[in-house]
Amino acid sequence: MQGQSQQQAYDRGITIFSPDGRLYQVEYAREAVKRGTASVGVRAEDGVVLAADKRARSPLMEPESIEKLHKADDHVGVASAGHVADARQLIDFARRQAQVNRLRYGEAIGIETLTKNITDHIQQYTQVGGARPFGVALIVGGIENGEPRLFETDPSGTPYEWQALSIGSDRSDLRDYLEEEYEEGLSTDEAVALALDTLAQSNDGELSPEGVGVATITVDDPEYTVRPTDEIEEVLAERDLLPDEEDAADGEDGADAADEADDSDEE
């Protein structure tokens, strides 16, 4: 009982380390990220791909209202997992940073610079009393000096650069899949296929075109572009990832399951 009381005492303050050097509130924020539906980022030879599971919790919900993919600047996209409200705050911060850089220096902000600005902002909320950490992780991808870059932000405020990664639910399983299937030199179209294959691993090997979002930024055309639903459907059909008609009729059950696994994604 005494050990439990001590842990609860360390739980109460974000600025207090436990005797074994842990910040429990940051760890709990990571748990909130794990409850969010998965997002995937893949760095290709000629671009960056962001993909997100956007399953609706109800057939009455408008798919466009589910916010998982965001445009931070013309050449930068962001995918999120965790608390959507927290993600929106960080996206707004990222957009302001990108605009300030354009006004101050007359050029687009670097992907690494933007990511570190975001993580510096996140880290401040792990040292200030009366505040809580951001319960969200982000994938930041874009083109910098003609090269694709892909980063992750963590609730602790630590940035990581990746060739391919996943955040949100089933992260370990999806990362294992990416480690097996990712190859250097992928084209953007091949990276789109890999991202969809990866998301399908957490959806019983099936995806609906309306339940997934894909955005790309390429070296030849460094503009954030959301892939249309019909194009996504073509890729899913080619890779045999579309649900059967019977499964589609039971899609509401899948949405209920997504709601249970994704309680923190208030989309």
C-alpha positions in Angstrom: 0.0 0.0 0.0 2.8 2.3 0.8 4.5 1.8 -2.6 1.1 2.5 -4.3 0.7 5.8 -2.3 4.2 6.9 -3.3 3.6 6.2 -7.0 0.3 8.1 -6.8 2.2 11.0 -5.3 4.6 11.1 -8.2 1.6 10.9 -10.6 0.2 14.1 -9.3 3.0 16.4 -10.6 4.5 16.4 -14.1 7.6 18.2 -12.7 8.5 15.5 -10.2 10.7 12.5 -11.1 10.0 9.2 -9.4 13.0 7.6 -7.5 13.7 5.5 -10.5 13.9 8.5 -12.8 10.5 8.2 -14.5 7.9 10.9 -15.3 4.7 9.1 -15.0 2.6 11.7 -16.7 4.7 11.5 -19.9 4.3 7.7 -19.8 0.6 8.1 -19.5 0.6 10.5 -22.5 2.3 7.7 -24.5 -0.5 5.4 -23.5 -3.0 7.9 -24.9 -1.1 7.8 -28.2 -1.4 4.0 -28.2 -5.1 4.3 -27.9 -5.3 6.3 -31.1 -5.9 4.7 -34.5 -2.7 4.0 -36.5 -0.9 6.4 -38.8 2.0 5.4 -41.0 4.8 7.4 -42.7 7.1 6.1 -45.4 10.0 7.9 -47.0 10.5 7.1 -50.7 13.3 7.8 -53.0 11.3 10.7 -54.6 8.9 11.7 -51.9 7.1 11.1 -48.6 3.9 9.3 -48.0 1.6 9.8 -45.0 -1.4 7.4 -44.4 -3.9 7.2 -41.6 -6.7 5.0 -40.4 -9.8 7.2 -40.5 -12.5 4.7 -39.7 -15.7 6.5 -38.5 -17.2 5.6 -35.2 -20.7 5.8 -36.8 -22.1 5.6 -40.3 -23.7 9.0 -39.5 -20.4 10.7 -39.1 -19.1 12.7 -42.1 -15.7 11.2 -43.2 -14.3 14.7 -43.9 -14.7 15.6 -40.3 -12.1 13.0 -39.1 -8.8 14.9 -38.8 -5.8 12.6 -39.0 -3.8 14.2 -41.9 -2.9 17.9 -41.9 -1.1 20.4 -44.1 1.4 22.4 -42.1 2.9 24.2 -45.1 2.9 23.7 -48.9 5.8 21.3 -48.6 5.0 19.7 -45.2 2.4 17.2 -44.1 1.6 15.9 -40.6 -0.2 12.7 -39.5 -1.3 12.3 -35.9 -2.3 9.6 -33.4 -3.7 10.2 -29.9 -5.9 13.1 -28.7 -7.1 15.0 -31.8 -7.6 18.2 -29.8 -4.0 18.1 -28.7 -2.9 17.4 -32.3 -4.8 20.5 -33.6 -3.0 22.7 -31.1 0.4 21.4 -32.3 -0.6 21.7 -36.0 -1.6 25.3 -35.4 1.7 25.9 -33.7 3.6 24.3 -36.6 1.7 26.4 -39.2 2.6 29.6 -37.3 6.2 28.5 -37.2 6.2 27.9 -41.0 4.6 31.3 -41.7 7.0 33.1 -39.4 10.0 31.5 -41.2 8.6 32.6 -44.6 8.0 36.2 -43.4 11.4 36.4 -41.6 13.7 34.7 -44.0 11.7 34.6 -47.2 12.0 30.8 -47.6 10.2 27.6 -46.7 11.1 26.2 -43.2 13.2 23.0 -43.1 11.5 19.8 -42.0 14.1 19.1 -39.3 13.9 22.7 -38.0 10.1 22.6 -37.9 10.1 19.2 -36.1 12.5 20.5 -33.5 10.5 23.6 -33.0 7.4 21.4 -32.3 9.3 19.1 -29.9 10.8 22.1 -28.1 7.2 23.3 -27.6 6.1 19.8 -26.4 9.0 19.5 -24.0 8.1 22.7 -22.2 4.9 21.1 -21.1 6.9 18.4 -19.3 8.6 21.0 -17.0 5.8 23.4 -16.1 3.5 22.8 -13.1 -0.2 23.1 -13.6 0.0 21.7 -17.2 -0.1 18.3 -18.7 1.9 16.8 -21.6 0.4 16.6 -25.1 -1.3 13.2 -25.5 -0.4 12.9 -29.1 2.4 11.8 -31.4 3.0 13.3 -34.8 4.6 12.1 -38.1 6.1 15.1 -39.8 7.1 14.6 -43.5 8.1 16.8 -46.4 10.8 17.9 -48.8 13.9 19.8 -47.7 16.5 21.0 -50.2 15.2 18.5 -52.7 15.4 15.6 -50.3 12.5 13.8 -48.6 12.6 13.9 -44.7 10.4 12.0 -42.2 10.3 12.6 -38.5 8.4 11.5 -35.4 7.5 13.6 -32.3 7.1 12.0 -28.9 5.1 13.3 -25.9 8.4 13.7 -24.1 9.5 16.3 -26.7 12.0 14.1 -28.4 12.3 14.1 -32.2 13.3 11.0 -34.2 14.1 10.6 -37.9 12.8 7.5 -39.7 12.8 5.8 -43.1 9.4 4.3 -42.2 7.3 4.3 -39.0 3.9 3.9 -37.5 2.3 5.6 -34.5 -0.9 4.8 -32.6 -2.4 1.4 -32.0 -0.5 -1.8 -32.9 2.7 0.2 -33.3 5.0 -2.7 -32.5 3.3 -5.1 -34.9 3.2 -2.5 -37.7 6.8 -1.5 -37.1 7.8 -5.2 -37.4 5.9 -5.4 -40.7 7.6 -2.2 -42.0 11.1 -3.6 -41.0 10.4 -6.7 -43.0 8.9 -5.0 -46.1 10.6 -1.7 -46.4 13.3 -1.4 -49.0 15.4 1.6 -49.9 14.8 3.2 -53.3 11.0 2.8 -53.2 9.1 5.1 -55.6 6.3 7.2 -54.1 3.6 4.9 -55.6 5.3 1.8 -54.1 5.5 3.7 -50.8 1.7 4.4 -51.0 1.1 0.6 -51.5 3.4 -0.2 -48.5 1.7 2.3 -46.3 -1.7 0.8 -47.1 -0.5 -2.7 -46.7 0.8 -1.8 -43.3 -2.4 -0.1 -42.1 -4.3 -3.2 -43.3 -2.3 -5.3 -40.8 -4.3 -3.7 -37.9 -7.6 -4.1 -39.8 -7.7 -7.9 -40.4 -6.0 -7.4 -43.8 -8.8 -5.1 -45.2 -9.3 -1.4 -45.7 -12.2 0.6 -47.1 -11.3 3.6 -49.3 -13.4 5.9 -47.1 -11.7 4.6 -43.9 -8.2 5.6 -44.9 -6.5 8.8 -45.8 -3.3 9.2 -47.9 -1.2 12.3 -48.6 2.0 12.6 -50.6 4.7 15.2 -51.1 7.1 14.5 -54.0 10.5 15.9 -55.0 9.3 16.8 -58.5 6.2 18.5 -57.1 6.8 19.5 -53.5 3.2 20.3 -52.7 1.1 18.5 -50.1 -1.4 16.5 -52.0 -4.3 14.4 -50.6 -4.9 11.3 -52.8 -8.5 11.0 -53.9 -10.7 8.2 -52.7 -11.1 6.6 -56.1 -7.3 6.4 -56.5 -7.0 4.8 -53.1 -9.7 2.3 -54.0 -7.7 1.3 -57.2 -4.6 0.6 -55.1 -6.6 -1.3 -52.5 -8.2 -3.4 -55.3 -4.8 -4.1 -56.9 -3.5 -5.4 -53.5 -6.6 -7.3 -52.6 -7.3 -5.2 -49.5 -10.9 -4.2 -50.2 -13.4 -5.8 -47.8 -15.8 -8.4 -49.1 -19.4 -7.4 -49.6 -20.4 -9.2 -46.4 -17.7 -7.6 -44.5 -18.7 -4.2 -45.9 -22.3 -4.8 -44.7 -20.9 -5.4 -41.2 -18.7 -2.3 -41.3 -20.5 -0.9 -38.3 -19.0 -3.7 -36.2 -15.6 -2.6 -37.3 -16.3 1.0 -36.5 -17.4 -0.1 -33.0 -14.2 -2.0 -32.6 -12.2 1.0 -33.8 -14.1 3.2 -31.2 -13.1 0.8 -28.4 -9.4 0.8 -29.5 -9.4 4.5 -30.3 -11.2 6.1 -27.4 -8.6 8.9 -27.3 -9.1 9.9 -31.0 -12.2 12.0 -30.5 -12.7 12.5 -34.3 
